[in-house]
Amino acid sequence: MNNSIVIFALFVIITGYPSDFSETVEECIKKEELGNETLKIYQYLQHPMVPSDDDEYNKFFGCYWKSLGLLDKFGNVDTEKVDKYFEDWRGNKIPTKSRADAISKCKHFHGGSCGQRAVKIYNCINLHFSELGLLSA
């Protein structure tokens, strides 16, 4: 019975995203061998703040941001692509200056894995938008 609930919940979560989003997510889950973490990964993707100390999610998120071109193979941030990524974020049109300020403030995280840096940048940008009142509750 529990497996049916988990499968149904995963189906509901997956169908809420565009198919290209799900394909990229699924590719990174497979590539990083995180099959047992699938439900957790989809749950985290729904939140603007995610833990940066979750090794499995960090592996996934590094792969995901690289797949989207937000990070290069060395983990460097492509600020133009990150800007475009956050342009229409979580149903909110984010003003250009707010995006530029957030990216400038958040792009310089060092240390940790590539995925951990990506998570920290993601969290920092979302926190900045939240502090400006740009994200819906």
Buried (B, 14 or more C-beta within 10 A) or exposed (E): EEEEEEEEEBEEBBEEBEEEBBEBBBEBBEEBEBEEBBEBBBEBBEEBEBEBEBEBBBBBBBBBBBBBEBBEEEBEBBBEBBBBBBEEBEEEEBEEEBBEBBBEEBBEBEEBBBBBBBBBBBBBBBBBBBEEEBBEE
